[in-house]
């Protein structure tokens, strides 16, 4: 049984502009094997997610976010 790990990503200043940005983040991360649940919020500039540690790690998640234009300022586990 998979025990999901929780992460909270603080996104660089005002990178998440709107609900479309939230959907882009959510849909992109959900496509990655190992992401269980995602919540992106443009008002707080945070992305909260649960992932399978055996299939994904925080550095890979940070890399994915940068590739889609939402650089991560910090990660809280």
DSSP file (Angstrom, degrees, kcal/mol; ACC not computed):
  #  RESIDUE AA STRUCTURE BP1 BP2  ACC     N-H-->O    O-->H-N    N-H-->O    O-->H-N    TCO  KAPPA ALPHA  PHI   PSI    X-CA   Y-CA   Z-CA
    1    1 A X              0   0    0      0, 0.0     2,-0.4     0, 0.0     0, 0.0   0.000 360.0 360.0 360.0 137.6    0.0    0.0    0.0
    2    2 A X        -     0   0    0     50,-0.0     2,-0.7     1,-0.0    50,-0.0  -0.651 360.0-155.3 -83.0 129.4    1.3    3.5   -0.9
    3    3 A X        -     0   0    0     -2,-0.4    50,-0.5    48,-0.0    48,-0.1  -0.907  24.1-136.3-102.7 106.7    1.7    6.0    1.9
    4    4 A X        -     0   0    0     -2,-0.7     2,-0.4    48,-0.1    48,-0.2  -0.285   8.6-139.7 -66.5 146.0    1.4    9.4    0.2
    5    5 A X  E     -A   51   0A   0     46,-2.9    46,-2.2     2,-0.0     2,-0.4  -0.854  15.3-134.1-103.2 140.5    3.8   12.2    1.1
    6    6 A X  E     +A   50   0A   0     -2,-0.4     2,-0.3    71,-0.3    44,-0.2  -0.773  24.6 177.7 -97.9 138.8    2.5   15.8    1.4
    7    7 A X  E     -A   49   0A   0     42,-2.5    42,-2.4    -2,-0.4     2,-0.5  -0.990  16.3-159.9-134.9 145.7    4.2   18.8   -0.1
    8    8 A X  E     -AB  48  76A   0     68,-2.5    68,-2.9    -2,-0.3     2,-0.5  -0.985  13.6-159.1-124.2 120.9    3.3   22.4   -0.2
    9    9 A X  E     -AB  47  75A   0     38,-3.3    38,-2.1    -2,-0.5     2,-0.7  -0.855   6.5-151.9-101.1 127.1    5.0   24.5   -2.9
   10   10 A X  E     -AB  46  74A   0     64,-3.0    63,-3.1    -2,-0.5    64,-1.6  -0.892  22.1-144.1 -96.0 119.2    5.3   28.2   -2.6
   11   11 A X  E     - B   0  72A   0     34,-2.7    61,-0.2    -2,-0.7     3,-0.2  -0.554  25.0 -90.8 -88.4 146.7    5.4   29.6   -6.1
   12   12 A X  S >  S-     0   0    0     59,-3.0     3,-1.9    -2,-0.2     4,-0.3  -0.115  74.4 -54.2 -51.5 153.3    7.5   32.6   -7.2
   13   13 A X  T 3  S-     0   0    0      1,-0.3    -1,-0.2     2,-0.1    32,-0.0   0.031 113.1 -25.0 -40.2 117.4    5.7   36.0   -6.9
   14   14 A X  T 3  S+     0   0    0     -3,-0.2    -1,-0.3     1,-0.1    -2,-0.1   0.722  87.8 136.6  50.7  32.6    2.4   36.1   -8.7
   15   15 A X    <   +     0   0    0     -3,-1.9     2,-0.9     1,-0.2    -1,-0.1   0.836  62.0  66.3 -74.0 -32.6    3.3   33.3  -11.2
   16   16 A X        +     0   0    0     -4,-0.3    -1,-0.2     1,-0.2    29,-0.1  -0.802  65.2 169.4 -91.6 105.3   -0.1   31.8  -10.8
   17   17 A X        -     0   0    0     -2,-0.9     2,-0.2     1,-0.1    -1,-0.2   0.806  51.9 -15.7 -87.9 -32.0   -2.4   34.4  -12.3
   18   18 A X  S  > S-     0   0    0      1,-0.0     4,-1.8    23,-0.0     3,-0.1  -0.842  80.1 -70.6-159.0-174.9   -5.8   32.8  -12.6
   19   19 A X  H  > S+     0   0    0     -2,-0.2     4,-2.4     1,-0.2     5,-0.1   0.810 124.0  59.3 -65.9 -30.5   -7.9   29.7  -12.7
   20   20 A X  H  > S+     0   0    0      2,-0.2     4,-2.3     1,-0.2    -1,-0.2   0.898 104.8  50.0 -64.7 -39.0   -6.4   28.7  -16.0
   21   21 A X  H  > S+     0   0    0      2,-0.2     4,-2.4     1,-0.2    -2,-0.2   0.919 109.5  51.7 -62.1 -43.5   -3.0   28.7  -14.4
   22   22 A X  H  X S+     0   0    0     -4,-1.8     4,-2.7     1,-0.2    -2,-0.2   0.916 110.4  48.2 -58.7 -44.3   -4.4   26.5  -11.6
   23   23 A X  H  X S+     0   0    0     -4,-2.4     4,-3.0     2,-0.2     5,-0.3   0.890 109.3  53.0 -65.2 -39.7   -5.8   24.1  -14.2
   24   24 A X  H  X S+     0   0    0     -4,-2.3     4,-2.2     2,-0.2     5,-0.2   0.937 113.0  43.9 -60.3 -47.2   -2.5   23.9  -16.1
   25   25 A X  H  X S+     0   0    0     -4,-2.4     4,-2.7     2,-0.2     5,-0.3   0.951 116.1  47.0 -62.0 -50.5   -0.6   23.1  -12.9
   26   26 A X  H  X S+     0   0    0     -4,-2.7     4,-2.3     1,-0.2    -2,-0.2   0.932 115.0  44.9 -59.5 -49.3   -3.2   20.5  -11.8
   27   27 A X  H  X S+     0   0    0     -4,-3.0     4,-1.1     2,-0.2    -1,-0.2   0.885 114.4  49.0 -65.5 -39.1   -3.5   18.8  -15.2
   28   28 A X  H  X S+     0   0    0     -4,-2.2     4,-0.5    -5,-0.3     3,-0.4   0.939 114.3  44.0 -66.4 -46.9    0.3   18.7  -15.7
   29   29 A X  H >< S+     0   0    0     -4,-2.7     3,-1.1     1,-0.2     6,-0.3   0.868 108.9  57.2 -68.6 -35.0    1.1   17.3  -12.3
   30   30 A X  H 3< S+     0   0    0     -4,-2.3    -1,-0.2    -5,-0.3    -2,-0.2   0.784  99.0  61.7 -65.6 -25.6   -1.8   14.7  -12.4
   31   31 A X  H 3< S+     0   0    0     -4,-1.1     2,-0.4    -3,-0.4    -1,-0.3   0.716  86.4  92.6 -71.6 -19.8   -0.3   13.3  -15.6
   32   32 A X  S X< S-     0   0    0     -3,-1.1     3,-2.1    -4,-0.5     2,-0.2  -0.621  87.7-114.7 -81.3 128.5    2.9   12.4  -13.7
   33   33 A X  T 3  S+     0   0    0     -2,-0.4     3,-0.1     1,-0.3    -1,-0.1  -0.407 102.1  32.6 -59.1 124.9    3.0    8.9  -12.4
   34   34 A X  T 3  S+     0   0    0      1,-0.4    18,-2.9    -2,-0.2     2,-0.6   0.150  82.4 117.4 112.9 -19.4    3.0    9.2   -8.6
   35   35 A X  E <   +C   51   0A   0     -3,-2.1    -1,-0.4    -6,-0.3    16,-0.3  -0.729  33.5 174.8 -83.5 124.4    1.0   12.3   -8.1
   36   36 A X  E     +     0   0A   0     14,-2.8     2,-0.3    -2,-0.6    15,-0.2   0.858  62.3   1.8 -98.0 -45.2   -2.1   11.4   -6.2
   37   37 A X  E     -C   50   0A   0     13,-1.5    13,-2.3     2,-0.0     2,-0.4  -0.996  61.1-170.5-149.6 142.2   -3.9   14.7   -5.5
   38   38 A X  E     -C   49   0A   0     -2,-0.3     2,-0.4    11,-0.2    11,-0.2  -0.990   8.1-178.8-136.0 141.4   -3.2   18.3   -6.4
   39   39 A X  E     -C   48   0A   0      9,-2.6     9,-3.1    -2,-0.4     2,-0.4  -0.924   8.2-173.0-138.7 115.3   -4.6   21.7   -5.4
   40   40 A X  E     -C   47   0A   0     -2,-0.4     2,-0.4     7,-0.2     7,-0.2  -0.887   3.3-168.1-107.0 139.1   -3.3   24.9   -6.9
   41   41 A X  E  >> -C   46   0A   0      5,-2.4     4,-1.4    -2,-0.4     5,-1.2  -0.961  15.6-166.7-133.5 115.6   -4.4   28.3   -5.6
   42   42 A X  T  45S+     0   0    0     -2,-0.4   -26,-0.1     1,-0.2    -1,-0.1   0.746  89.4  58.7 -72.5 -22.4   -3.7   31.6   -7.4
   43   43 A X  T  45S+     0   0    0      1,-0.2    -1,-0.2     3,-0.1   -29,-0.1   0.878 118.3  28.2 -74.4 -37.2   -4.7   33.6   -4.4
   44   44 A X  T  45S-     0   0    0      2,-0.2    -2,-0.2    -3,-0.1    -1,-0.2   0.576  99.2-130.1 -98.0 -11.6   -2.2   32.1   -2.1
   45   45 A X  T  <5 +     0   0    0     -4,-1.4   -34,-2.7     1,-0.2     2,-0.3   0.868  65.8 128.7  61.0  38.0    0.4   31.2   -4.8
   46   46 A X  E   < -AC  10  41A   0     -5,-1.2    -5,-2.4   -36,-0.2     2,-0.5  -0.931  47.5-159.5-125.6 148.8    0.6   27.7   -3.3
   47   47 A X  E     -AC   9  40A   0    -38,-2.1   -38,-3.3    -2,-0.3     2,-0.4  -0.995  11.9-166.5-124.0 123.2    0.3   24.2   -4.7
   48   48 A X  E     +AC   8  39A   0     -9,-3.1    -9,-2.6    -2,-0.5     2,-0.3  -0.915  17.7 163.7-109.8 134.9   -0.5   21.5   -2.3
   49   49 A X  E     -AC   7  38A   0    -42,-2.4   -42,-2.5    -2,-0.4     2,-0.4  -0.996  33.1-144.2-151.3 156.2   -0.1   17.9   -3.4
   50   50 A X  E     +AC   6  37A   0    -13,-2.3   -14,-2.8    -2,-0.3   -13,-1.5  -0.962  31.2 173.0-115.2 137.1    0.2   14.3   -2.3
   51   51 A X  E     -AC   5  35A   0    -46,-2.2   -46,-2.9    -2,-0.4     2,-0.7  -0.950  38.8-103.1-143.7 162.0    2.5   12.0   -4.2
   52   52 A X    >>  -     0   0    0    -18,-2.9     3,-1.6    -2,-0.3     4,-1.5  -0.789  25.5-153.1 -87.2 114.9    4.0    8.5   -4.1
   53   53 A X  T 34 S+     0   0    0     -2,-0.7    -1,-0.1   -50,-0.5   -49,-0.1   0.716  91.9  61.7 -63.1 -22.3    7.6    8.8   -2.8
   54   54 A X  T 34 S+     0   0    0      1,-0.2    -1,-0.3   -20,-0.1     3,-0.1   0.689 115.0  31.6 -77.7 -17.5    8.6    5.6   -4.6
   55   55 A X  T <4 S+     0   0    0     -3,-1.6     2,-0.3     1,-0.2    -2,-0.2   0.580 125.5  22.8-114.0 -14.8    7.8    7.2   -8.0
   56   56 A X     <  -     0   0    0     -4,-1.5     2,-0.3   -22,-0.1    -1,-0.2  -0.970  57.5-158.7-151.5 157.8    8.5   10.9   -7.6
   57   57 A X     >  -     0   0    0     -2,-0.3     4,-2.1    -3,-0.1     3,-0.5  -0.943  36.6-103.9-139.6 163.3   10.6   13.2   -5.5
   58   58 A X  H  > S+     0   0    0     -2,-0.3     4,-2.6     1,-0.2     5,-0.2   0.843 117.7  55.4 -57.2 -36.7   10.4   17.0   -4.6
   59   59 A X  H  > S+     0   0    0      2,-0.2     4,-2.1     1,-0.2    -1,-0.2   0.898 108.5  47.7 -65.0 -39.0   13.3   17.9   -6.9
   60   60 A X  H  > S+     0   0    0     -3,-0.5     4,-2.4     2,-0.2    -1,-0.2   0.902 111.6  50.6 -66.8 -40.3   11.5   16.3   -9.9
   61   61 A X  H  X S+     0   0    0     -4,-2.1     4,-2.4     2,-0.2    -2,-0.2   0.923 110.3  49.8 -62.5 -43.7    8.3   18.1   -9.0
   62   62 A X  H  X S+     0   0    0     -4,-2.6     4,-2.0     1,-0.2    10,-0.3   0.896 110.4  50.8 -60.9 -41.5   10.2   21.4   -8.8
   63   63 A X  H  X S+     0   0    0     -4,-2.1     4,-2.2     2,-0.2    -2,-0.2   0.907 109.4  50.2 -62.9 -43.8   11.7   20.7  -12.2
   64   64 A X  H  X S+     0   0    0     -4,-2.4     4,-1.5     1,-0.2    -2,-0.2   0.920 109.8  50.9 -60.7 -45.0    8.3   20.0  -13.7
   65   65 A X  H  <>S+     0   0    0     -4,-2.4     5,-2.9     1,-0.2     4,-0.2   0.899 110.1  49.1 -62.3 -40.8    6.9   23.2  -12.3
   66   66 A X  H ><5S+     0   0    0     -4,-2.0     3,-1.5     1,-0.2    -1,-0.2   0.906 107.0  56.4 -64.8 -41.3    9.8   25.3  -13.7
   67   67 A X  H 3<5S+     0   0    0     -4,-2.2    -1,-0.2     1,-0.3    -2,-0.2   0.823 108.7  46.5 -60.4 -32.8    9.3   23.6  -17.2
   68   68 A X  T 3<5S-     0   0    0     -4,-1.5    -1,-0.3    -3,-0.2    -2,-0.2   0.351 126.2 -98.0 -95.9   7.5    5.7   24.8  -17.3
   69   69 A X  T < 5S+     0   0    0     -3,-1.5     2,-0.3    -4,-0.2    -3,-0.2   0.682  92.9 108.4  93.6  19.0    6.5   28.3  -16.2
   70   70 A X      < -     0   0    0     -5,-2.9    -3,-0.1    -6,-0.2    -2,-0.1  -0.664  53.5-160.7-127.5  76.4    5.7   28.2  -12.5
   71   71 A X        -     0   0    0     -2,-0.3   -59,-3.0    -5,-0.2     2,-0.5  -0.280  17.1-125.1 -62.7 140.8    9.1   28.4  -10.6
   72   72 A X  E     -B   11   0A   0    -10,-0.3   -61,-0.3   -61,-0.2     3,-0.1  -0.746  19.8-170.8 -90.3 126.1    9.0   27.2   -7.0
   73   73 A X  E    S-     0   0A   0    -63,-3.1     2,-0.3    -2,-0.5   -62,-0.2   0.858  71.8 -12.1 -81.6 -39.5   10.3   29.6   -4.4
   74   74 A X  E     -B   10   0A   0    -64,-1.6   -64,-3.0     2,-0.0     2,-0.4  -0.990  57.7-137.3-158.9 160.2   10.3   27.1   -1.6
   75   75 A X  E     -B    9   0A   0     -2,-0.3     2,-0.5   -66,-0.2   -66,-0.2  -0.984  11.2-164.3-125.1 132.1    9.0   23.6   -0.6
   76   76 A X  E      B    8   0A   0    -68,-2.9   -68,-2.5    -2,-0.4    -2,-0.0  -0.971 360.0 360.0-116.0 127.4    7.5   22.7    2.7
   77   77 A X              0   0    0     -2,-0.5   -71,-0.3   -70,-0.2    -1,-0.1   0.415 360.0 360.0-104.1 360.0    7.2   19.0    3.6
